[in-house]
Amino acid sequence: MSTEIAVIGSPEFTTGFRLAGVRTFEDVPDEEKDARLDDAVESTLGDEDVGIIVMHDDDLDYLSRGTREAVETSVEPTLVTLGGGAGSGGLRDQIKRAIGIDLMDDED
């Protein structure tokens, strides 16, 4: 089981995670996202040590269709997006996909 957390995004986005101890990161400045974000994501997906990839929700719009499908269907590493609205599926759905069960089952 992979244990590393990786963060991909602008230097402003990754800095807080790096200060918190995340050692695996890909800085992709906003002006280079069209050209470099796919490569950064694909490289991180191929890293056997990475179990969770953290990205800003807005950055998903810069990914090609194939790369976006790869991260959205990947079980390990699991993509967790932060920011954005409720339309992204939310953290609950991401956790459910990652572990296979719904921890907040609505049954009373």
C-alpha positions as CSV (number, residue, x, y, z in Angstrom):
1,M,0.0,0.0,0.0
2,S,1.3,3.4,-1.0
3,T,1.7,5.9,1.8
4,E,2.9,9.2,0.3
5,I,0.7,12.2,-0.3
6,A,1.5,14.2,-3.4
7,V,0.4,17.7,-4.2
8,I,0.1,19.1,-7.7
9,G,-0.6,22.7,-8.6
10,S,0.6,26.3,-8.5
11,P,3.4,27.1,-6.1
12,E,0.9,29.1,-4.0
13,F,-1.2,25.9,-3.6
14,T,1.6,23.5,-2.8
15,T,3.5,25.7,-0.4
16,G,1.1,25.1,2.6
17,F,1.3,21.3,2.1
18,R,5.1,21.5,1.8
19,L,5.3,23.4,5.1
20,A,3.1,20.7,6.6
21,G,5.6,18.1,5.6
22,V,4.4,16.8,2.2
23,R,7.6,15.9,0.4
24,T,6.2,14.9,-3.0
25,F,4.9,17.8,-5.0
26,E,4.8,19.2,-8.6
27,D,4.8,23.0,-8.9
28,V,3.0,24.0,-12.1
29,P,2.7,27.8,-12.4
30,D,-0.7,29.1,-13.6
31,E,0.8,30.3,-16.9
32,E,2.2,26.8,-17.6
33,K,-0.8,24.7,-16.7
34,D,-1.9,24.1,-20.3
35,A,1.5,22.8,-21.2
36,R,2.8,21.0,-18.1
37,L,-0.1,19.9,-15.9
38,D,-0.8,16.6,-17.8
39,D,2.8,15.6,-17.5
40,A,2.9,16.4,-13.8
41,V,-0.2,14.4,-13.1
42,E,0.8,11.4,-15.3
43,S,4.3,11.3,-13.6
44,T,2.7,11.3,-10.2
45,L,0.2,8.6,-11.1
46,G,3.1,6.4,-12.1
47,D,4.9,6.9,-8.7
48,E,4.4,3.7,-6.7
49,D,5.0,5.5,-3.4
50,V,2.0,7.9,-3.9
51,G,-1.3,6.9,-2.4
52,I,-3.1,10.2,-2.5
53,I,-2.9,13.0,-5.0
54,V,-4.2,16.4,-3.9
55,M,-5.1,19.1,-6.5
56,H,-7.2,22.2,-6.6
57,D,-10.6,21.5,-8.2
58,D,-10.2,24.2,-10.8
59,D,-7.0,22.6,-12.1
60,L,-9.0,19.6,-13.5
61,D,-10.2,21.9,-16.3
62,Y,-6.6,22.1,-17.6
63,L,-6.2,18.3,-18.0
64,S,-6.7,16.5,-21.3
65,R,-9.6,14.1,-21.5
66,G,-7.4,11.0,-21.1
67,T,-5.5,12.3,-18.1
68,R,-8.6,13.5,-16.4
69,E,-10.3,10.1,-16.9
70,A,-7.1,8.4,-15.5
71,V,-7.2,10.4,-12.3
72,E,-10.9,10.2,-11.8
73,T,-11.0,6.4,-12.2
74,S,-7.8,5.7,-10.3
75,V,-8.2,3.9,-7.0
76,E,-4.6,4.1,-6.0
77,P,-3.5,6.7,-6.0
78,T,-6.7,8.4,-5.2
79,L,-7.3,12.0,-6.3
80,V,-8.6,14.4,-3.7
81,T,-9.6,17.8,-5.0
82,L,-9.9,20.9,-2.8
83,G,-11.8,24.1,-3.5
84,G,-14.4,24.5,-6.1
85,G,-18.1,24.0,-5.6
86,A,-20.4,21.1,-4.8
87,G,-20.5,20.0,-8.4
88,S,-17.2,18.2,-8.2
89,G,-18.7,15.3,-6.3
90,G,-17.4,16.3,-2.9
91,L,-15.0,14.8,-0.4
92,R,-17.6,12.3,0.7
93,D,-17.8,10.7,-2.8
94,Q,-14.0,10.7,-3.1
95,I,-13.6,8.9,0.3
96,K,-16.3,6.4,-0.7
97,R,-14.5,5.7,-3.9
98,A,-11.1,5.3,-2.2
99,I,-12.2,2.9,0.6
100,G,-15.2,1.3,-1.0
101,I,-17.8,2.1,1.6
102,D,-19.9,5.2,2.6
103,L,-18.9,6.2,6.2
104,M,-21.9,8.5,6.4
105,D,-24.6,6.1,5.4
106,D,-28.0,7.9,5.4
107,E,-29.9,5.0,6.8
108,D,-31.5,5.7,10.2
